[in-house]
């Protein structure tokens, strides 16, 4: 009977850890709901999602863009800031310790220089290491390795 209780306790602990880990998003925003003119703080958890930045001791940079009404699909980035793999000072994220970094965009529309006539649907975000190309980059993505796409406003874009 003691073994059964111990096994049950172990199973409960393992399930709790699994569910708490699965629910942690790789990037959270402040505020939680964005508008096209929001100041947004992007908080990255390098141990979440695909765990692409877990335990890295390298500098971390952002790669950001937008999904707009002129995007070809709901995954087509436009207005991409910073070259992939670069170490541009403006793209440097601030380390917070424990696999966490932060980056602030003062005003989404102004930061990306998007005209008022274009609708912004989503902010596309990846946190990555620098001085790398494609497959050598340590990159934080969603658990399924897709890009991190954060809705902006109440606009909805149909899947293309």
C-alpha positions, 0 to 999 in steps of 0.5 A, a space after each residue: 500500500 505504501 508503494 502505491 501511495 508513493 507512486 501516486 504522489 510521484 505521478 501527481 508531482 510529475 503531472 503538475 510539473 508537466 502542466 505548469 511547464 506547458 503553460 509557460 509562454 516563451 514571451 509575455 507582454 506588458 501590457 497583456 493586450 496590445 494596441 498599434 500604438 502601445 509601448 510594449 515590454 517583451 519578457 522572454 523566458 529562454 527555458 520555455 517554448 522550444 527552450 532555445 535559449 536555456 542556459 545560454 551565457 551569450 548576449 541575446 538579441 531580438 528579431 521583430 517584425 509585423 503581420 499587417 494587412 499587406 502581409 501575404 499570409 498570417 505568417 508573412 513578416 513585414 517591417 522586419 527590424 534588425 538583420 538576422 544573426 546581427 549584433 546591432 546594439 539597438 536589438 540587444 535584449 536586457 538580461 534579467 537572469 535565470 534564462 530571462 531577457 526583456 526588450 521594450 518597444 516604445 510605440 509599435 507603429 512608430 518603431 516600425 514606421 508603419 503608416 496610419 492607413 495600414 492595419 497591424 494584426 500581430 507582432 512577430 518576435 524571436 529572441 536569439 543569440 548573435 553572430 550566427 546564421 540560420 541553423 547556428 543561432 540559438 533561437 527561442 521559438 514556440 514549443 512547436 518551433 514556430 515563430 512567436 506571434 502576438 496579436 495586436 488590437 482587435 483585428 483578426 486576420 484569416 488564415 491564408 
